[in-house]
Amino acid sequence: MSAAAAALQMLERKQAVLANNLANASTRGFKAEMAFARLMNDQLAATETAIDLKAGTLTETHNPLDLAVEGDGFFVVQTPGGERFVRNGSFRLNADRQLVDDKGNTVLGEAGPITLPPGAVEIDAAGLVTVNGKAQGRLRLERVAAGTDLQHEGGTQFVPDASRQAIPAGERTIKQGFVEESNVNTMAAMTEMLTVLHRYGAAQKTLSTLDAARGIAVSDLAKPV
């Protein structure tokens, strides 16, 4: 019964993760989560999650402040909770003409926040920002070690870990006028949700059957002959 109950808890968690993925299928820069059970020694299975960092589709917007990263790497923004990684490069200028993300967090360059004067903005593949041909700073672009499990925060933000490192300018590919869409595969997620629903029903039936058998053992088999 404990194993069946643990299975129900794991499937409930997996269904919640899948539902959250589907809810963010159109959220730019969102990375899908995967839920799985891990059996530790003789203990019951525990549910854990991991983030799928696979790149989403790039969509051309022709907006000069929209940026997308090809390959690995994250933009770095300053939030009230500290520095965070983002893949959603749908940027804009705030009232102080600082480059900010869609939540108003300051986008960081190698020398700090980037403030842009009026004029034509150009951003090259290495992240160098120029206005009317004059350099205004270079965007920070960082990555983490392969296999690192980053922590999701605020939907499209990720908490950097100790393996973070700057990406050299020559290894960057930033595309101006593009944004990265969510990497959620809606059809696969919906199919998996149906599979989880069927497995949940089977586990629930197993639990009910075991409970009924225990009731028989207590009420009938314990009766004196």
C-alpha contacts under 8 A as a table, 3 or more apart, distances in Angstrom:
res1	aa1	res2	aa2	distance
1	M	4	A	5.07
1	M	5	A	6.08
1	M	207	L	5.98
1	M	210	L	6.73
1	M	211	D	7.83
2	S	5	A	5.06
2	S	6	A	6.10
2	S	44	L	7.98
3	A	6	A	5.06
3	A	7	A	6.19
3	A	44	L	6.50
4	A	7	A	5.01
4	A	8	L	6.35
4	A	203	A	5.83
4	A	204	Q	7.47
4	A	206	T	6.92
4	A	207	L	5.90
5	A	8	L	5.08
5	A	9	Q	6.38
5	A	203	A	7.85
5	A	207	L	7.17
6	A	9	Q	5.09
6	A	10	M	6.18
6	A	44	L	6.83
6	A	45	A	6.76
6	A	46	A	7.84
7	A	10	M	5.07
7	A	11	L	6.11
7	A	45	A	7.70
7	A	200	Y	7.85
7	A	203	A	6.77
8	L	11	L	5.17
8	L	12	E	6.08
8	L	200	Y	6.10
8	L	203	A	6.41
8	L	204	Q	7.08
9	Q	12	E	5.11
9	Q	13	R	6.27
10	M	13	R	5.18
10	M	14	K	6.18
10	M	36	F	7.79
10	M	37	A	6.83
10	M	45	A	7.98
10	M	46	A	7.18
10	M	47	T	5.50
11	L	14	K	4.95
11	L	15	Q	6.05
11	L	196	V	6.34
11	L	199	R	7.75
11	L	200	Y	6.26
12	E	15	Q	5.14
12	E	16	A	6.27
12	E	200	Y	7.89
13	R	16	A	5.12
13	R	17	V	6.31
13	R	35	A	7.36
13	R	47	T	7.30
14	K	17	V	5.11
14	K	18	L	6.23
14	K	34	M	7.69
14	K	35	A	5.22
14	K	36	F	7.27
14	K	196	V	7.68
15	Q	18	L	5.09
15	Q	19	A	6.08
15	Q	193	M	6.25
15	Q	196	V	6.76
15	Q	197	L	7.94
16	A	19	A	5.06
16	A	20	N	6.19
17	V	20	N	5.13
17	V	21	N	6.24
17	V	33	E	6.54
17	V	34	M	7.03
17	V	35	A	6.74
18	L	21	N	5.00
18	L	22	L	6.28
18	L	33	E	7.66
18	L	34	M	7.78
18	L	189	A	6.22
18	L	190	M	7.97
18	L	192	E	7.93
18	L	193	M	6.65
19	A	22	L	5.16
19	A	23	A	6.16
19	A	193	M	7.97
20	N	23	A	5.00
20	N	24	N	6.36
21	N	24	N	5.24
21	N	25	A	6.16
21	N	32	A	5.56
21	N	33	E	6.84
21	N	184	V	6.40
21	N	189	A	7.66
22	L	25	A	5.00
22	L	184	V	7.08
22	L	186	T	6.28
22	L	189	A	6.94
22	L	190	M	7.90
23	A	26	S	7.69
24	N	27	T	4.91
24	N	30	F	6.72
24	N	182	S	7.22
24	N	184	V	7.71
25	A	30	F	7.62
25	A	182	S	5.66
25	A	183	N	7.40
25	A	184	V	5.37
25	A	185	N	7.57
25	A	186	T	6.76
26	S	181	E	6.92
26	S	182	S	5.98
27	T	30	F	5.67
27	T	181	E	6.70
27	T	182	S	5.63
28	R	88	N	5.56
28	R	156	T	7.87
28	R	179	V	7.25
28	R	180	E	5.89
28	R	181	E	4.36
28	R	182	S	5.13
29	G	56	G	7.29
29	G	86	V	7.24
29	G	87	R	4.88
29	G	88	N	4.09
29	G	89	G	7.59
29	G	156	T	6.08
29	G	179	V	7.88
29	G	180	E	5.44
29	G	181	E	5.36
29	G	182	S	5.16
29	G	183	N	7.68
30	F	87	R	7.63
30	F	88	N	7.46
30	F	155	G	6.74
30	F	156	T	5.01
30	F	181	E	7.15
30	F	182	S	4.60
30	F	183	N	6.61
30	F	184	V	7.80
31	K	51	I	6.57
31	K	52	D	5.95
31	K	53	L	6.03
31	K	54	K	7.53
31	K	156	T	7.17
31	K	182	S	6.16
31	K	183	N	5.72
31	K	184	V	6.92
32	A	51	I	6.00
32	A	52	D	5.45
32	A	53	L	7.67
32	A	182	S	7.78
32	A	183	N	6.40
32	A	184	V	5.52
33	E	49	T	6.49
33	E	50	A	5.63
33	E	51	I	4.46
33	E	52	D	5.88
34	M	49	T	5.35
34	M	50	A	5.25
34	M	51	I	6.16
34	M	52	D	7.02
35	A	47	T	6.71
35	A	48	E	5.69
35	A	49	T	4.35
35	A	50	A	6.63
36	F	47	T	5.66
36	F	48	E	5.53
36	F	49	T	6.23
37	A	45	A	5.62
37	A	46	A	5.40
37	A	47	T	4.53
37	A	48	E	6.15
38	R	45	A	5.31
38	R	46	A	5.39
38	R	47	T	6.40
38	R	48	E	7.06
39	L	42	D	7.45
39	L	43	Q	6.54
39	L	44	L	6.26
39	L	45	A	4.42
39	L	46	A	6.47
40	M	43	Q	5.50
40	M	44	L	7.25
40	M	45	A	6.88
40	M	46	A	7.91
50	A	149	D	6.12
50	A	150	L	7.85
51	I	149	D	6.50
51	I	150	L	6.88
51	I	151	Q	7.86
51	I	152	H	7.85
54	K	183	N	6.74
55	A	70	E	7.79
55	A	71	G	7.03
55	A	72	D	7.92
55	A	180	E	7.69
55	A	183	N	6.22
56	G	180	E	5.67
56	G	181	E	5.15
56	G	182	S	5.34
56	G	183	N	4.19
56	G	184	V	7.87
57	T	180	E	5.70
57	T	181	E	5.34
57	T	182	S	7.35
57	T	183	N	7.10
58	L	68	A	7.13
58	L	178	F	6.19
58	L	179	V	5.53
58	L	180	E	4.51
58	L	181	E	6.15
59	T	178	F	5.36
59	T	179	V	5.36
59	T	180	E	6.31
59	T	181	E	7.04
60	E	177	G	5.85
60	E	178	F	4.30
60	E	179	V	6.58
61	T	66	D	7.24
61	T	177	G	5.34
61	T	178	F	5.46
61	T	179	V	7.15
62	H	66	D	7.74
62	H	176	Q	7.91
62	H	177	G	4.41
62	H	178	F	6.90
63	N	66	D	5.42
63	N	176	Q	7.79
63	N	177	G	4.85
63	N	178	F	7.54
64	P	67	L	7.75
64	P	121	V	6.41
64	P	122	E	6.92
64	P	123	I	7.92
64	P	176	Q	5.99
64	P	177	G	5.05
65	L	90	S	6.92
65	L	91	F	5.41
65	L	92	R	6.03
65	L	121	V	7.71
65	L	176	Q	7.08
65	L	177	G	6.72
66	D	89	G	5.58
66	D	90	S	4.70
66	D	91	F	5.59
66	D	92	R	7.90
66	D	176	Q	6.03
66	D	177	G	4.94
66	D	178	F	5.57
66	D	179	V	5.94
67	L	88	N	7.92
67	L	89	G	4.62
67	L	90	S	6.41
67	L	91	F	7.41
67	L	174	I	6.62
67	L	175	K	5.64
67	L	176	Q	4.80
67	L	177	G	5.87
67	L	178	F	5.28
67	L	179	V	5.59
68	A	87	R	7.23
68	A	88	N	7.30
68	A	89	G	5.63
68	A	174	I	5.67
68	A	175	K	5.23
68	A	176	Q	6.79
68	A	177	G	7.89
68	A	178	F	5.48
68	A	179	V	4.89
68	A	180	E	5.65
69	V	72	D	7.21
69	V	73	G	6.81
69	V	74	F	7.39
69	V	87	R	7.20
69	V	172	R	7.93
69	V	173	T	6.01
69	V	174	I	4.72
69	V	175	K	6.40
69	V	180	E	7.66
70	E	172	R	7.91
70	E	173	T	5.42
70	E	174	I	6.27
70	E	175	K	7.40
71	G	173	T	7.40
72	D	143	R	6.59
73	G	87	R	7.93
73	G	141	L	6.04
73	G	142	E	5.21
73	G	143	R	4.49
73	G	144	V	7.71
73	G	167	I	7.39
74	F	85	F	5.45
74	F	86	V	5.50
74	F	87	R	5.48
74	F	141	L	5.46
74	F	142	E	5.33
74	F	143	R	6.13
75	F	85	F	5.68
75	F	86	V	5.31
75	F	87	R	6.24
75	F	89	G	7.57
75	F	107	V	7.48
75	F	108	L	7.82
75	F	139	L	7.53
75	F	140	R	6.22
75	F	141	L	5.06
75	F	142	E	6.75
76	V	83	E	6.57
76	V	84	R	5.74
76	V	85	F	4.86
76	V	86	V	6.38
76	V	107	V	6.16
76	V	108	L	5.69
76	V	140	R	6.16
76	V	141	L	6.60
76	V	142	E	7.35
77	V	83	E	5.66
77	V	84	R	5.43
77	V	85	F	6.44
77	V	86	V	7.25
77	V	100	V	7.89
77	V	101	D	7.65
77	V	105	N	6.02
77	V	106	T	5.42
77	V	107	V	4.42
77	V	108	L	5.46
78	Q	81	G	7.99
78	Q	82	G	5.83
78	Q	83	E	4.62
78	Q	84	R	6.42
78	Q	105	N	5.69
78	Q	106	T	5.25
78	Q	107	V	6.52
78	Q	108	L	6.82
79	T	82	G	5.10
79	T	83	E	5.88
79	T	84	R	6.83
79	T	105	N	5.51
79	T	106	T	7.28
83	E	159	V	7.59
83	E	160	P	7.58
84	R	157	Q	6.14
84	R	158	F	5.66
84	R	159	V	5.32
84	R	160	P	6.22
85	F	157	Q	5.67
85	F	158	F	4.95
85	F	159	V	6.39
85	F	160	P	6.44
86	V	89	G	7.43
86	V	156	T	6.27
86	V	157	Q	5.10
86	V	158	F	6.44
87	R	156	T	7.35
87	R	157	Q	7.90
87	R	180	E	7.15
88	N	101	D	7.98
88	N	156	T	7.08
88	N	179	V	6.78
88	N	180	E	6.27
88	N	181	E	7.88
89	G	101	D	7.03
89	G	179	V	5.93
89	G	180	E	7.31
90	S	101	D	6.28
90	S	102	D	6.29
90	S	179	V	6.35
91	F	99	L	6.60
91	F	100	V	5.60
91	F	101	D	4.53
91	F	102	D	6.08
92	R	99	L	5.72
92	R	100	V	5.54
92	R	101	D	6.35
92	R	102	D	7.28
93	L	96	D	7.48
93	L	97	R	4.86
93	L	98	Q	5.25
93	L	99	L	4.76
93	L	100	V	5.92
94	N	97	R	5.04
94	N	98	Q	5.51
94	N	99	L	6.69
94	N	100	V	6.56
94	N	104	G	7.46
95	A	98	Q	7.44
96	D	115	T	7.56
97	R	115	T	5.53
97	R	116	L	5.74
97	R	117	P	7.12
98	Q	106	T	7.03
98	Q	107	V	8.00
98	Q	113	P	6.79
98	Q	114	I	5.61
98	Q	115	T	4.28
98	Q	116	L	6.37
99	L	106	T	6.11
99	L	107	V	5.60
99	L	113	P	7.24
99	L	114	I	5.76
99	L	115	T	6.32
99	L	116	L	7.44
100	V	103	K	7.61
100	V	104	G	5.23
100	V	105	N	5.19
100	V	106	T	4.38
100	V	107	V	5.03
101	D	104	G	5.26
101	D	105	N	5.43
101	D	106	T	6.59
101	D	107	V	6.45
102	D	105	N	7.49
106	T	113	P	6.30
107	V	113	P	6.10
107	V	114	I	7.04
107	V	139	L	7.94
108	L	111	A	7.67
108	L	112	G	5.18
108	L	113	P	4.70
108	L	114	I	6.53
108	L	139	L	6.33
108	L	140	R	6.10
109	G	112	G	4.92
109	G	113	P	5.68
109	G	114	I	5.99
109	G	137	G	6.29
109	G	138	R	5.30
109	G	139	L	4.01
109	G	140	R	4.79
110	E	137	G	7.10
110	E	138	R	5.79
110	E	139	L	5.95
110	E	140	R	5.22
111	A	137	G	7.08
111	A	138	R	7.79
114	I	136	Q	7.02
114	I	137	G	6.50
115	T	136	Q	7.37
116	L	131	V	7.13
116	L	136	Q	6.83
117	P	131	V	7.06
118	P	131	V	7.52
119	G	131	V	5.64
119	G	132	N	5.70
120	A	131	V	5.31
120	A	132	N	5.28
121	V	129	V	7.12
121	V	130	T	5.84
121	V	131	V	4.63
121	V	132	N	6.77
122	E	129	V	5.90
122	E	130	T	5.26
122	E	131	V	6.34
122	E	133	G	7.90
122	E	176	Q	7.72
123	I	126	A	7.94
123	I	127	G	5.77
123	I	128	L	5.45
123	I	129	V	4.58
123	I	130	T	6.36
123	I	176	Q	6.16
124	D	127	G	5.34
124	D	128	L	5.53
124	D	129	V	6.98
124	D	174	I	6.85
124	D	175	K	7.38
124	D	176	Q	7.22
125	A	128	L	7.54
125	A	172	R	6.31
125	A	173	T	4.77
125	A	174	I	4.34
125	A	175	K	6.06
125	A	176	Q	7.84
126	A	138	R	7.84
126	A	169	A	4.95
126	A	170	G	6.62
126	A	171	E	7.69
126	A	172	R	5.23
126	A	173	T	6.21
126	A	174	I	6.31
127	G	138	R	5.28
127	G	139	L	5.03
127	G	140	R	7.61
127	G	169	A	7.53
127	G	172	R	7.73
127	G	174	I	6.35
128	L	135	A	7.08
128	L	136	Q	7.72
128	L	137	G	6.05
128	L	138	R	4.26
128	L	139	L	6.47
129	V	135	A	5.86
129	V	136	Q	5.51
129	V	137	G	5.51
129	V	138	R	5.72
129	V	139	L	7.35
130	T	133	G	5.42
130	T	134	K	5.02
130	T	135	A	4.20
130	T	136	Q	5.38
130	T	137	G	7.42
131	V	134	K	5.25
131	V	135	A	6.57
131	V	136	Q	6.94
140	R	166	A	7.21
141	L	166	A	5.97
141	L	167	I	5.74
141	L	172	R	7.93
142	E	164	R	6.46
142	E	165	Q	5.40
142	E	166	A	4.33
142	E	167	I	5.25
143	R	164	R	5.56
143	R	165	Q	5.60
143	R	166	A	6.50
143	R	167	I	6.62
144	V	148	T	6.56
144	V	160	P	7.86
144	V	161	D	7.49
144	V	163	S	5.28
144	V	164	R	4.50
144	V	165	Q	6.32
145	A	148	T	5.72
145	A	163	S	5.68
145	A	164	R	7.05
150	L	158	F	6.23
150	L	159	V	6.37
150	L	160	P	6.91
150	L	161	D	7.17
151	Q	158	F	5.52
151	Q	159	V	5.47
151	Q	160	P	7.91
152	H	155	G	6.55
152	H	156	T	7.05
152	H	157	Q	5.99
152	H	158	F	4.79
152	H	159	V	6.70
153	E	156	T	6.69
153	E	157	Q	4.96
153	E	158	F	5.47
153	E	159	V	6.81
154	G	157	Q	5.56
160	P	164	R	6.40
161	D	164	R	5.91
167	I	171	E	6.48
167	I	172	R	6.72
168	P	171	E	5.49
168	P	172	R	6.83
169	A	172	R	5.55
175	K	178	F	6.02
184	V	189	A	7.60
185	N	188	A	5.46
185	N	189	A	6.11
186	T	189	A	5.06
186	T	190	M	6.10
187	M	190	M	5.23
187	M	191	T	6.17
188	A	191	T	5.13
188	A	192	E	6.12
189	A	192	E	5.10
189	A	193	M	6.14
190	M	193	M	5.02
190	M	194	L	6.48
191	T	194	L	5.30
191	T	195	T	6.44
192	E	195	T	4.94
192	E	196	V	6.14
193	M	196	V	5.09
193	M	197	L	6.15
194	L	197	L	4.97
194	L	198	H	6.34
195	T	198	H	5.24
195	T	199	R	6.26
196	V	199	R	5.02
196	V	200	Y	5.97
197	L	200	Y	5.07
197	L	201	G	6.32
198	H	201	G	5.13
198	H	202	A	6.38
199	R	202	A	5.06
199	R	203	A	6.21
200	Y	203	A	5.14
200	Y	204	Q	6.04
201	G	204	Q	5.04
201	G	205	K	6.13
202	A	205	K	5.11
202	A	206	T	6.23
203	A	206	T	5.02
203	A	207	L	6.25
204	Q	207	L	5.12
204	Q	208	S	6.27
205	K	208	S	5.06
205	K	209	T	6.12
206	T	209	T	5.12
206	T	210	L	6.21
207	L	210	L	5.23
207	L	211	D	6.12
208	S	211	D	5.04
208	S	212	A	6.14
209	T	212	A	5.10
209	T	213	A	6.19
210	L	213	A	5.04
210	L	214	R	6.17
211	D	214	R	5.12
211	D	215	G	6.24
212	A	215	G	5.00
212	A	216	I	6.32
213	A	216	I	5.13
213	A	217	A	6.25
214	R	217	A	5.01
214	R	218	V	6.23
215	G	218	V	5.18
215	G	219	S	5.96
216	I	219	S	5.25
216	I	220	D	5.31
216	I	221	L	6.74
217	A	220	D	5.77
217	A	221	L	4.95
217	A	222	A	6.64
218	V	221	L	6.18
218	V	222	A	5.64
219	S	222	A	6.04
219	S	223	K	6.86
220	D	223	K	5.49
